[in-house]
Amino acid sequence: MQQYELLWQYQQVDMELDQYEREMRNNSNRKELLKHRDFLLEQQNVLKKIETDVEIMSDRMEALADEITRLNGSVAEATANFEANRPQDLEEAKKQIASIQKLIATISRYEAELAKMRKDSEARDRQQREVRVRAAKARAEFDRIKVIYDEEYKAASGKLEELKAKVAAEAKGIDPALLEKYKAIKRHAAMPITRLHDDRCGGCNMQLSAADKDKVRSGLPYVECENCGRIILVK
């Protein structure tokens, strides 16, 4: 049997294998597993971001609390100094009072920021709990579907291995270079080898060029489509 006829038979089982692999990829339970897996990964990333935000906020709140304590000490010290050493003139008194008021204003600003960050921290805690609940539900559903899919995959894998063995058997006797050419064409054309139909490529349906028609008339068993690159069997 000619090499190209062997290659035609090889393509039949190769296409059968491709179709079966597509069916396995399109399995509804597999798609559900992937959906839940992606959701779980997304929730993990959300939790990591929340944890990072909380850590940053915690450091900032600690720094604010320390600064408020320090400023309160400065206010107490400045007030005590003002009481113990009354300024001799009004301008000096105004200056010292303004300095104390500035410290108090800074404390108020820091306390407002600290209060806001505490609320934000509480909101992050609630969000974290909600994410964990959603993730737990998704994980339970993932585990349930995985049990079903594993059984389906186990059954399907048997046939898959049979088809792969069949493809390997059909490859025997075919010139390796020709097989590589077939695989190269397959990268851009689903069916690399086709038949001639009324002087047209059976793959892309384009009319053969005058030169290829001459090759067919000369008795060549095949030509290559100038449009799609497929191997066209004449007989």
C-alpha positions as a Markdown table, in Angstrom:
| # | Residue | x | y | z |
|---|---|---|---|---|
| 1 | Met | 0.0 | 0.0 | 0.0 |
| 2 | Gln | 1.4 | 3.5 | -0.9 |
| 3 | Gln | 2.7 | 5.7 | 1.9 |
| 4 | Tyr | 0.0 | 8.3 | 1.4 |
| 5 | Glu | -2.8 | 5.7 | 1.7 |
| 6 | Leu | -1.2 | 4.5 | 4.9 |
| 7 | Leu | -1.2 | 8.1 | 6.0 |
| 8 | Trp | -4.9 | 8.4 | 5.1 |
| 9 | Gln | -5.7 | 5.4 | 7.3 |
| 10 | Tyr | -3.5 | 6.9 | 10.1 |
| 11 | Gln | -5.5 | 10.1 | 9.9 |
| 12 | Gln | -8.8 | 8.3 | 10.5 |
| 13 | Val | -7.7 | 6.9 | 13.9 |
| 14 | Asp | -5.8 | 10.1 | 14.7 |
| 15 | Met | -9.0 | 12.1 | 14.2 |
| 16 | Glu | -10.9 | 9.6 | 16.3 |
| 17 | Leu | -8.3 | 10.1 | 19.1 |
| 18 | Asp | -8.6 | 13.9 | 18.8 |
| 19 | Gln | -12.4 | 13.8 | 19.0 |
| 20 | Tyr | -12.3 | 11.6 | 22.1 |
| 21 | Glu | -9.8 | 13.9 | 23.8 |
| 22 | Arg | -12.1 | 16.9 | 23.0 |
| 23 | Glu | -15.0 | 15.0 | 24.5 |
| 24 | Met | -13.0 | 14.4 | 27.7 |
| 25 | Arg | -12.0 | 18.0 | 27.9 |
| 26 | Asn | -15.6 | 19.1 | 27.4 |
| 27 | Asn | -16.9 | 16.8 | 30.1 |
| 28 | Ser | -19.4 | 18.8 | 32.2 |
| 29 | Asn | -18.1 | 17.6 | 35.5 |
| 30 | Arg | -14.5 | 18.5 | 34.4 |
| 31 | Lys | -15.7 | 22.0 | 33.6 |
| 32 | Glu | -17.4 | 22.4 | 36.9 |
| 33 | Leu | -14.2 | 21.2 | 38.7 |
| 34 | Leu | -12.2 | 23.8 | 36.8 |
| 35 | Lys | -14.7 | 26.5 | 37.6 |
| 36 | His | -14.6 | 25.7 | 41.4 |
| 37 | Arg | -10.8 | 25.4 | 41.3 |
| 38 | Asp | -10.5 | 28.8 | 39.7 |
| 39 | Phe | -13.0 | 30.3 | 42.3 |
| 40 | Leu | -11.0 | 28.8 | 45.2 |
| 41 | Leu | -7.8 | 30.2 | 43.8 |
| 42 | Glu | -9.5 | 33.6 | 43.5 |
| 43 | Gln | -10.7 | 33.4 | 47.1 |
| 44 | Gln | -7.2 | 32.5 | 48.3 |
| 45 | Asn | -5.8 | 35.6 | 46.5 |
| 46 | Val | -8.5 | 37.7 | 48.1 |
| 47 | Leu | -7.7 | 36.3 | 51.6 |
| 48 | Lys | -3.9 | 37.0 | 51.0 |
| 49 | Lys | -4.7 | 40.6 | 50.0 |
| 50 | Ile | -7.0 | 41.1 | 53.1 |
| 51 | Glu | -4.3 | 39.6 | 55.4 |
| 52 | Thr | -1.7 | 42.0 | 53.8 |
| 53 | Asp | -4.0 | 45.0 | 54.2 |
| 54 | Val | -4.8 | 44.0 | 57.9 |
| 55 | Glu | -1.1 | 43.7 | 58.6 |
| 56 | Ile | -0.3 | 47.1 | 57.2 |
| 57 | Met | -3.3 | 48.6 | 59.0 |
| 58 | Ser | -2.3 | 47.0 | 62.3 |
| 59 | Asp | 1.2 | 48.5 | 62.0 |
| 60 | Arg | -0.2 | 51.9 | 61.2 |
| 61 | Met | -2.7 | 51.8 | 64.1 |
| 62 | Glu | 0.1 | 50.8 | 66.5 |
| 63 | Ala | 2.2 | 53.6 | 65.2 |
| 64 | Leu | -0.7 | 56.1 | 65.6 |
| 65 | Ala | -1.5 | 54.9 | 69.1 |
| 66 | Asp | 2.2 | 55.4 | 70.1 |
| 67 | Glu | 2.3 | 58.8 | 68.6 |
| 68 | Ile | -1.0 | 59.9 | 70.3 |
| 69 | Thr | 0.5 | 58.7 | 73.6 |
| 70 | Arg | 3.7 | 60.7 | 73.0 |
| 71 | Leu | 1.7 | 63.8 | 71.9 |
| 72 | Asn | -0.5 | 63.6 | 75.0 |
| 73 | Gly | 2.6 | 63.6 | 77.1 |
| 74 | Ser | 3.9 | 66.6 | 75.2 |
| 75 | Val | 0.6 | 68.5 | 75.8 |
| 76 | Ala | 0.6 | 67.6 | 79.5 |
| 77 | Glu | 4.2 | 68.7 | 79.8 |
| 78 | Ala | 3.6 | 72.0 | 77.9 |
| 79 | Thr | 0.5 | 72.7 | 80.0 |
| 80 | Ala | 2.3 | 72.1 | 83.2 |
| 81 | Asn | 5.1 | 74.3 | 82.1 |
| 82 | Phe | 2.7 | 77.0 | 81.2 |
| 83 | Glu | 1.0 | 76.8 | 84.6 |
| 84 | Ala | 4.2 | 76.7 | 86.5 |
| 85 | Asn | 6.0 | 79.5 | 84.5 |
| 86 | Arg | 3.4 | 82.1 | 83.5 |
| 87 | Pro | 4.6 | 84.1 | 80.5 |
| 88 | Gln | 5.6 | 87.7 | 81.2 |
| 89 | Asp | 3.7 | 89.1 | 78.3 |
| 90 | Leu | 0.6 | 88.4 | 76.2 |
| 91 | Glu | 2.5 | 87.6 | 73.0 |
| 92 | Glu | 4.5 | 84.9 | 74.7 |
| 93 | Ala | 1.3 | 83.5 | 76.3 |
| 94 | Lys | -0.4 | 83.4 | 72.9 |
| 95 | Lys | 2.7 | 81.6 | 71.4 |
| 96 | Gln | 2.7 | 78.9 | 74.0 |
| 97 | Ile | -1.1 | 78.4 | 73.9 |
| 98 | Ala | -0.9 | 78.2 | 70.0 |
| 99 | Ser | 1.8 | 75.5 | 70.4 |
| 100 | Ile | -0.4 | 73.5 | 72.8 |
| 101 | Gln | -3.4 | 73.8 | 70.5 |
| 102 | Lys | -1.3 | 72.6 | 67.5 |
| 103 | Leu | -0.4 | 69.5 | 69.5 |
| 104 | Ile | -4.1 | 68.9 | 70.4 |
| 105 | Ala | -5.2 | 69.4 | 66.8 |
| 106 | Thr | -2.6 | 66.8 | 65.7 |
| 107 | Ile | -3.8 | 64.4 | 68.3 |
| 108 | Ser | -7.4 | 64.9 | 67.1 |
| 109 | Arg | -6.4 | 64.2 | 63.5 |
| 110 | Tyr | -4.5 | 61.1 | 64.5 |
| 111 | Glu | -7.4 | 59.9 | 66.7 |
| 112 | Ala | -9.8 | 60.4 | 63.8 |
| 113 | Glu | -7.5 | 58.4 | 61.5 |
| 114 | Leu | -7.2 | 55.7 | 64.1 |
| 115 | Ala | -11.0 | 55.4 | 64.5 |
| 116 | Lys | -11.4 | 55.1 | 60.8 |
| 117 | Met | -8.8 | 52.4 | 60.5 |
| 118 | Arg | -10.4 | 50.5 | 63.3 |
| 119 | Lys | -13.7 | 50.5 | 61.4 |
| 120 | Asp | -11.8 | 49.5 | 58.2 |
| 121 | Ser | -10.2 | 46.7 | 60.2 |
| 122 | Glu | -13.5 | 45.4 | 61.4 |
| 123 | Ala | -14.9 | 45.5 | 57.8 |
| 124 | Arg | -11.9 | 43.5 | 56.7 |
| 125 | Asp | -12.6 | 41.0 | 59.4 |
| 126 | Arg | -16.2 | 40.6 | 58.3 |
| 127 | Gln | -15.0 | 40.3 | 54.6 |
| 128 | Gln | -12.5 | 37.7 | 55.6 |
| 129 | Arg | -15.1 | 35.6 | 57.4 |
| 130 | Glu | -17.5 | 35.8 | 54.4 |
| 131 | Val | -14.7 | 34.8 | 52.0 |
| 132 | Arg | -13.8 | 31.8 | 54.2 |
| 133 | Val | -17.5 | 30.7 | 54.2 |
| 134 | Arg | -17.7 | 31.0 | 50.4 |
| 135 | Ala | -14.5 | 29.1 | 49.9 |
| 136 | Ala | -15.6 | 26.3 | 52.3 |
| 137 | Lys | -18.8 | 25.8 | 50.3 |
| 138 | Ala | -16.9 | 25.9 | 47.0 |
| 139 | Arg | -14.4 | 23.4 | 48.4 |
| 140 | Ala | -17.1 | 21.0 | 49.5 |
| 141 | Glu | -18.7 | 21.2 | 46.1 |
| 142 | Phe | -15.3 | 20.7 | 44.4 |
| 143 | Asp | -14.7 | 17.5 | 46.5 |
| 144 | Arg | -18.1 | 16.2 | 45.7 |
| 145 | Ile | -17.8 | 16.6 | 42.0 |
| 146 | Lys | -14.2 | 15.3 | 42.0 |
| 147 | Val | -15.3 | 12.0 | 43.3 |
| 148 | Ile | -17.8 | 11.7 | 40.4 |
| 149 | Tyr | -15.3 | 12.9 | 37.8 |
| 150 | Asp | -12.5 | 10.7 | 39.0 |
| 151 | Glu | -14.7 | 7.7 | 38.3 |
| 152 | Glu | -15.6 | 9.0 | 34.9 |
| 153 | Tyr | -12.0 | 9.8 | 34.0 |
| 154 | Lys | -10.9 | 6.3 | 35.1 |
| 155 | Ala | -13.4 | 4.8 | 32.8 |
| 156 | Ala | -12.5 | 7.1 | 29.9 |
| 157 | Ser | -8.8 | 6.7 | 30.3 |
| 158 | Gly | -9.1 | 3.0 | 29.3 |
| 159 | Lys | -10.5 | 3.9 | 26.0 |
| 160 | Leu | -8.1 | 6.8 | 25.6 |
| 161 | Glu | -5.1 | 4.4 | 26.0 |
| 162 | Glu | -6.7 | 2.0 | 23.5 |
| 163 | Leu | -7.0 | 4.8 | 20.9 |
| 164 | Lys | -3.4 | 6.0 | 21.5 |
| 165 | Ala | -2.2 | 2.4 | 21.0 |
| 166 | Lys | -4.2 | 2.2 | 17.8 |
| 167 | Val | -2.7 | 5.4 | 16.5 |
| 168 | Ala | 0.8 | 4.2 | 17.3 |
| 169 | Ala | 0.1 | 0.9 | 15.5 |
| 170 | Glu | -1.2 | 2.8 | 12.4 |
| 171 | Ala | 2.0 | 4.9 | 12.4 |
| 172 | Lys | 4.1 | 1.8 | 11.8 |
| 173 | Gly | 5.2 | 1.5 | 8.2 |
| 174 | Ile | 4.8 | 5.2 | 7.5 |
| 175 | Asp | 8.0 | 7.2 | 6.6 |
| 176 | Pro | 8.9 | 9.2 | 9.7 |
| 177 | Ala | 9.6 | 12.3 | 7.5 |
| 178 | Leu | 6.1 | 12.0 | 6.0 |
| 179 | Leu | 4.6 | 11.6 | 9.5 |
| 180 | Glu | 6.4 | 14.8 | 10.6 |
| 181 | Lys | 5.1 | 16.6 | 7.6 |
| 182 | Tyr | 1.6 | 15.5 | 8.5 |
| 183 | Lys | 2.0 | 16.8 | 12.1 |
| 184 | Ala | 3.4 | 20.1 | 10.8 |
| 185 | Ile | 0.3 | 20.6 | 8.5 |
| 186 | Lys | -2.0 | 19.6 | 11.4 |
| 187 | Arg | -0.8 | 22.6 | 13.4 |
| 188 | His | -2.8 | 24.9 | 11.1 |
| 189 | Ala | -5.3 | 22.5 | 9.5 |
| 190 | Ala | -7.5 | 20.1 | 11.4 |
| 191 | Met | -7.3 | 17.4 | 8.8 |
| 192 | Pro | -3.9 | 17.4 | 7.1 |
| 193 | Ile | -4.7 | 14.9 | 4.4 |
| 194 | Thr | -7.8 | 15.0 | 2.2 |
| 195 | Arg | -9.2 | 13.7 | -1.1 |
| 196 | Leu | -9.6 | 15.4 | -4.5 |
| 197 | His | -13.3 | 16.3 | -5.4 |
| 198 | Asp | -14.0 | 17.6 | -8.9 |
| 199 | Asp | -10.6 | 19.2 | -9.1 |
| 200 | Arg | -11.1 | 20.9 | -5.7 |
| 201 | Cys | -9.3 | 20.4 | -2.4 |
| 202 | Gly | -11.5 | 18.4 | -0.1 |
| 203 | Gly | -10.3 | 20.5 | 2.8 |
| 204 | Cys | -10.7 | 24.1 | 1.8 |
| 205 | Asn | -12.8 | 23.5 | -1.4 |
| 206 | Met | -10.4 | 25.7 | -3.5 |
| 207 | Gln | -10.0 | 24.9 | -7.2 |
| 208 | Leu | -6.7 | 23.3 | -8.1 |
| 209 | Ser | -4.2 | 25.5 | -10.0 |
| 210 | Ala | -3.5 | 24.7 | -13.6 |
| 211 | Ala | -0.1 | 23.3 | -12.6 |
| 212 | Asp | -1.6 | 21.0 | -10.0 |
| 213 | Lys | -4.2 | 19.8 | -12.5 |
| 214 | Asp | -1.3 | 18.9 | -14.9 |
| 215 | Lys | 0.3 | 16.9 | -12.0 |
| 216 | Val | -2.9 | 15.0 | -11.5 |
| 217 | Arg | -3.2 | 14.2 | -15.2 |
| 218 | Ser | 0.4 | 13.0 | -15.2 |
| 219 | Gly | -0.6 | 10.3 | -12.7 |
| 220 | Leu | 0.9 | 11.7 | -9.5 |
| 221 | Pro | -0.9 | 10.0 | -6.5 |
| 222 | Tyr | -1.1 | 13.3 | -4.6 |
| 223 | Val | -0.7 | 17.1 | -4.8 |
| 224 | Glu | -0.4 | 19.8 | -2.1 |
| 225 | Cys | -3.0 | 22.5 | -1.9 |
| 226 | Glu | -1.5 | 25.9 | -2.7 |
| 227 | Asn | -4.2 | 27.5 | -0.6 |
| 228 | Cys | -4.3 | 25.5 | 2.7 |
| 229 | Gly | -1.2 | 23.4 | 2.4 |
| 230 | Arg | -3.1 | 20.1 | 2.8 |
| 231 | Ile | -2.0 | 16.9 | 1.1 |
| 232 | Ile | -4.6 | 16.0 | -1.5 |
| 233 | Leu | -4.9 | 12.3 | -2.5 |
| 234 | Val | -5.9 | 12.0 | -6.1 |
| 235 | Lys | -7.3 | 8.4 | -6.0 |
